[in-house]
């Protein structure tokens, strides 16, 4: 059995019952179950429809996400999450660069790296080098004045933990930021790169080894092995090319507001919903949210 979930942006919910019924009837699906009024609904299927992506594209033009996945085992017990542009709205290195006066140069490198146009590790070293000499105290300024949690982030983490899940924040960003975000949202652990600092100034170097795409896969392997869980029990979420390894290995890998080149390689795509969409995909209703 499979399940089809339809979602909209919770800030502007407009999922019409007639639209849900039209898709359900066309595919011979089961009765519609509303997870949140005007926002999220699902129905069961006996097979994945052959025109799945044609319907997906049509619904995208109406501001609706459509996800089809196996019904069995969709509720997960590990959350493995990227940070930048996933659990928070910003790219931390871009914010630091803006403070340092090299924002445009760094943002362009970030864009290319997240699209997979350049290697992640080389791009990270290049960007950090541009921050050489920056007063490390400005990290706290960026944290307090520029960093915002992604809508639904706290609800996602709380609800999964309340239902027995282990949560890990795994970022190609920096520990100075993941420590703050993990504490704020209640993650069980966090992993990231470390900016080298000497005499209260950034040296322009990252402490080796760099945590990139393969390190995120390693985190998935290590966490599941430690907990005695299969990789199928993992829900991973990210938006950039360096997330693809863990998204493809996880039982459910969700591309959240992802770069087009990334979303094209992932079947579970959320372009309009916020992070609570990851709860709907697991069958939680809004009434179940912690």
C-alpha positions in Angstrom: 0.0 0.0 0.0 1.0 3.6 -0.6 -0.2 6.9 0.6 -0.6 10.2 -1.2 -0.3 13.4 0.8 -1.4 16.9 -0.5 -0.1 20.0 1.3 -0.2 23.8 1.0 1.6 26.7 2.7 0.1 26.9 6.3 0.4 30.7 6.2 -2.1 30.7 3.3 -3.9 27.4 3.5 -6.1 26.8 0.5 -6.3 23.1 -0.1 -9.8 22.6 -1.6 -11.7 19.4 -0.9 -12.8 19.3 -4.5 -9.1 19.2 -5.6 -8.3 16.4 -3.2 -11.3 14.4 -4.3 -10.4 15.0 -8.0 -7.0 13.5 -7.5 -8.3 10.7 -5.3 -11.0 9.7 -7.7 -8.7 9.8 -10.7 -6.3 7.5 -9.0 -8.9 5.2 -7.4 -7.7 6.1 -3.9 -9.3 5.5 -0.5 -11.2 7.9 1.5 -9.6 11.3 2.1 -8.3 11.9 5.6 -7.8 15.5 6.6 -4.7 16.1 8.7 -5.3 19.8 8.9 -8.3 21.7 7.6 -7.6 23.5 4.3 -3.9 22.6 4.7 -3.1 18.8 4.5 -5.0 15.7 3.4 -4.0 12.1 2.5 -5.5 9.0 1.0 -4.4 5.4 0.5 -3.4 3.9 -2.9 -2.7 0.3 -4.0 0.0 1.4 -6.4 2.0 4.4 -7.5 0.1 6.0 -10.4 2.0 6.1 -13.8 1.2 9.9 -14.2 2.4 10.8 -10.8 4.8 13.5 -11.9 2.4 15.0 -14.4 -0.1 15.5 -11.7 2.6 16.7 -9.4 3.6 19.4 -11.9 0.0 20.5 -12.4 -0.5 20.8 -8.6 2.7 22.8 -8.3 1.2 25.5 -10.5 -1.7 25.7 -7.9 0.6 26.0 -4.9 0.1 22.4 -3.8 2.7 19.8 -2.9 2.0 16.1 -3.7 4.0 13.3 -2.1 3.5 9.6 -2.8 5.3 7.1 -0.6 4.9 3.6 0.9 2.4 3.6 3.7 4.2 1.0 5.8 7.0 2.3 8.0 6.5 6.0 7.1 6.6 7.1 10.8 10.3 7.6 11.6 12.4 7.4 14.8 15.4 9.4 13.8 15.4 13.0 12.4 18.6 14.0 10.6 18.4 17.6 9.6 20.5 20.1 7.7 20.6 23.6 9.3 21.2 26.4 6.8 18.0 27.2 4.8 16.4 24.1 6.3 16.0 24.5 10.1 16.9 28.2 9.9 16.0 30.7 7.2 19.5 31.9 6.6 22.9 30.6 5.3 25.1 31.4 8.3 28.3 32.0 6.3 26.5 34.4 4.0 25.4 36.4 7.1 28.9 36.5 8.5 30.2 37.6 5.1 27.7 40.4 4.9 28.9 41.7 8.2 32.5 41.4 6.9 31.7 43.3 3.8 32.2 40.4 1.3 28.6 39.3 1.2 28.0 39.2 -2.5 31.2 37.3 -3.3 30.4 34.7 -0.6 26.7 34.4 -1.5 27.6 33.6 -5.1 29.9 30.8 -4.0 27.3 29.5 -1.6 24.7 29.4 -4.4 27.0 27.5 -6.7 28.0 25.0 -4.0 24.4 24.3 -3.0 23.5 23.7 -6.6 26.3 21.2 -6.9 28.2 23.4 -9.5 31.4 23.4 -7.4 32.7 21.0 -4.7 31.5 21.7 -1.2 34.8 21.4 0.6 36.7 23.7 -1.8 33.9 26.2 -1.8 33.8 26.2 2.0 37.5 26.9 2.3 37.3 29.6 -0.3 34.4 31.4 1.5 36.0 31.1 5.0 39.2 32.5 3.7 37.3 35.7 2.7 36.4 36.0 6.4 40.0 36.2 7.6 40.5 38.8 10.3 36.8 39.1 11.3 36.2 39.7 15.0 34.8 36.5 16.4 32.4 38.5 18.6 30.4 39.3 15.5 29.3 35.6 15.5 27.1 36.4 18.5 25.8 39.5 16.7 24.8 37.5 13.8 23.1 34.9 16.0 21.1 37.5 18.0 20.2 39.8 15.1 20.0 37.8 11.9 19.2 34.1 12.6 15.5 33.1 12.4 14.2 29.6 12.9 12.3 28.1 9.9 8.6 28.0 10.4 7.5 24.7 11.9 11.1 23.8 13.1 10.3 23.8 16.8 7.0 21.8 16.3 8.8 19.2 14.2 11.5 18.5 16.7 9.2 18.6 19.7 6.6 16.3 18.1 9.1 13.7 16.9 10.9 13.7 20.3 7.5 13.3 22.1 6.9 10.2 20.0 10.2 8.6 20.8 12.5 9.9 18.0 16.1 10.8 18.3 17.0 14.2 16.6 20.4 15.2 15.2 21.3 18.5 13.5 24.1 17.8 10.9 25.4 20.8 9.1 28.1 21.8 6.7 28.0 25.1 8.6 29.7 25.9 11.9 29.4 24.7 15.5 29.1 28.2 16.7 25.7 28.2 15.0 24.6 24.6 15.3 25.1 24.7 19.1 22.8 27.7 19.4 20.1 26.3 17.0 20.3 22.8 18.5 19.8 24.2 22.0 17.0 26.5 20.9 15.0 23.7 19.1 15.9 20.8 21.4 18.0 18.6 19.2 19.7 15.7 20.9 23.0 16.4 19.2 24.6 18.6 16.6 27.6 18.2 14.2 29.2 20.9 12.1 32.5 22.4 11.1 34.6 24.5 13.4 35.9 28.0 12.5 39.5 28.4 13.5 39.9 31.4 15.8 43.1 33.0 17.2 43.2 36.0 19.4 39.5 36.6 18.9 39.9 36.8 15.1 38.9 34.3 12.4 42.0 33.0 10.8 40.3 32.2 7.5 40.7 28.5 8.0 38.3 25.7 9.0 39.5 23.0 11.5 40.0 19.8 9.6 38.4 17.4 8.7 35.6 19.3 6.9 32.1 18.0 7.5 30.5 17.8 4.0 28.4 15.4 2.0 30.1 12.2 3.1 30.2 13.2 6.7 26.5 13.6 6.7 26.2 10.0 5.4 28.6 8.9 8.1 26.4 10.7 10.7 23.4 8.7 9.5 25.4 5.4 9.7 26.8 6.2 13.2 23.5 7.4 14.7 21.5 4.4 13.5 24.2 2.0 14.5 24.4 3.5 18.0 20.6 3.4 18.4 20.3 -0.1 16.9 17.9 1.1 14.2 17.8 0.5 10.5 18.5 3.3 8.1 14.8 3.0 7.0 13.9 4.5 10.3 15.5 7.8 9.4 13.8 10.9 8.2 16.4 13.2 6.6 15.7 16.8 5.4 17.9 19.2 3.5 18.0 21.6 0.6 21.5 21.5 -0.9 23.7 19.3 -3.0 25.8 18.2 0.0 22.6 16.8 1.5 21.9 14.4 -1.3 23.9 11.5 0.2 21.9 11.4 3.4 18.6 12.1 1.6 19.1 9.1 -0.6 20.2 6.8 2.2 17.5 7.7 4.6 14.2 5.8 4.8 12.5 9.1 3.9 14.7 11.9 2.4 12.8 15.2 2.0 14.0 18.0 -0.2 12.6 21.1 1.5 12.4 24.2 -0.6 15.5 22.7 -2.3 17.6 23.9 -5.2 16.1 22.6 -8.5 19.1 20.4 -9.2 18.7 18.8 -5.8 14.9 18.3 -5.9 15.2 16.6 -9.3 17.0 13.7 -7.5 14.6 13.3 -4.6 11.0 11.9 -4.8 9.8 13.6 -1.5 9.7 17.3 -2.4 8.1 20.0 -0.3 8.1 23.4 -2.0 5.2 25.1 -0.4 4.7 23.6 3.1 6.9 24.4 6.1 8.7 21.9 8.3 5.4 20.7 9.7 4.9 19.1 6.3 7.4 16.4 7.5 4.9 15.5 10.3 2.0 15.3 7.9 4.1 13.0 5.7 4.4 10.6 8.7 0.7 10.6 9.2 0.5 13.1 12.1 -2.5 15.4 12.2 -2.3 18.9 13.5 -4.1 17.7 16.6 -1.1 15.4 17.2 1.5 18.2 17.2 3.4 18.7 20.4 
